[in-house]
Amino acid sequence: MLAPVSALSLSDSDQRQLEQWAFAFGTPQQIVLRCRIVLAAARGQSDNAIASQLEVNRHTVRLWRNRFRQQGLQSLWQIASGRGRKPSYRAEKIQQIIDTTLRSKPKGALSGAAACWPGTWG
């Protein structure tokens, strides 16, 4: 059987900051979830109860509880390397596309006044 987990202790300023992030309109959802996990842990809820309430895995709850305990508030904003969508193009390819776009004219493109007033010149 799992040992009971003690409540996280939060300073008043940490509690206010977590609540602000959790309820702010522009906070990314992954950060909101992490804040809700930490706030629930501070209320003394078990990992299983938090996982059930927030519909996440118990291991996710344990991860963020421990990371917050060890590293504090800013750890909630850190994204582990290897996470997230990988870039479709390397930086060199992106720069090449930008350079080509800015320095070349597509076939059939008009220049001068004809480019500004479509349909007025034959």
C-alpha positions in Angstrom: 0.0 0.0 0.0 1.2 3.5 -0.8 2.3 5.7 2.1 0.3 8.8 2.7 1.8 12.0 1.1 2.2 15.1 3.2 0.8 18.4 2.1 3.1 20.7 0.2 3.9 23.8 2.2 3.4 27.0 0.2 4.4 30.5 1.2 1.6 33.1 0.8 3.4 34.6 -2.2 3.8 31.2 -3.9 0.1 30.5 -3.3 -1.0 33.8 -4.8 1.3 33.4 -7.8 0.0 29.8 -8.5 -3.6 31.0 -8.3 -2.8 33.9 -10.6 -1.2 31.6 -13.2 -4.0 29.0 -12.8 -6.8 31.5 -13.5 -5.1 33.9 -15.9 -6.5 34.0 -19.4 -3.1 33.8 -21.2 -1.4 31.0 -19.2 -0.6 28.0 -21.3 -2.8 25.0 -20.3 0.1 22.8 -19.4 1.2 25.4 -16.8 -2.4 25.7 -15.5 -2.5 22.0 -15.0 0.8 22.0 -13.1 -0.4 24.9 -10.9 -3.6 23.0 -10.1 -1.6 20.0 -9.2 0.6 21.9 -6.8 -2.4 23.8 -5.3 -4.3 20.6 -4.7 -1.1 19.0 -3.1 -0.8 22.0 -0.8 -4.4 21.4 0.3 -3.3 17.9 1.4 -5.0 15.9 -1.3 -3.5 12.5 -2.2 -1.8 11.9 -5.5 -4.6 9.5 -6.5 -7.3 12.1 -5.6 -5.6 14.8 -7.6 -5.0 12.5 -10.5 -8.7 11.5 -10.5 -10.0 15.1 -10.1 -7.7 16.5 -12.9 -8.0 13.4 -15.1 -4.2 12.8 -15.3 -1.9 10.0 -14.4 -0.9 9.6 -10.8 2.8 9.6 -11.9 2.2 13.1 -13.5 1.0 14.4 -10.1 3.9 12.9 -8.3 6.3 14.4 -10.9 5.1 17.9 -10.4 4.7 17.6 -6.7 8.3 16.6 -6.4 9.6 19.0 -8.9 7.9 21.9 -7.2 9.2 20.8 -3.8 12.8 20.6 -5.1 13.0 23.5 -7.6 10.2 25.9 -6.7 7.8 28.0 -8.8 9.9 28.5 -11.9 10.2 24.7 -12.4 6.5 24.7 -13.5 7.5 26.7 -16.6 10.3 24.5 -17.7 9.8 22.2 -20.6 12.0 19.1 -20.6 14.2 18.6 -23.6 12.9 16.3 -26.2 9.3 17.4 -25.6 7.0 19.2 -28.0 6.7 19.2 -31.7 10.0 18.9 -33.6 10.7 21.5 -36.3 9.7 20.5 -39.8 12.7 22.4 -41.3 16.2 23.1 -40.1 17.1 26.7 -39.4 19.2 26.8 -42.6 16.3 25.8 -44.8 14.0 28.3 -43.2 16.5 31.1 -43.8 16.9 29.9 -47.4 13.1 30.1 -47.9 12.9 33.6 -46.4 15.8 34.8 -48.6 14.3 33.4 -51.7 11.0 34.9 -51.0 12.4 38.4 -50.3 14.8 38.5 -53.2 13.0 36.9 -56.1 9.9 37.7 -58.2 7.4 34.9 -59.1 6.8 34.0 -62.7 4.2 36.3 -64.3 4.4 38.9 -61.6 3.7 42.4 -62.7 5.9 45.3 -61.7 5.3 49.0 -61.3 1.8 50.6 -61.5 0.3 47.4 -63.1 1.0 45.5 -59.9 -0.8 48.1 -57.8 -4.0 48.4 -59.9 -5.1 44.9 -61.0 -7.5 44.8 -63.9 -7.0 48.4 -65.1 -4.2 47.6 -67.6 -4.9 44.9 -70.1 
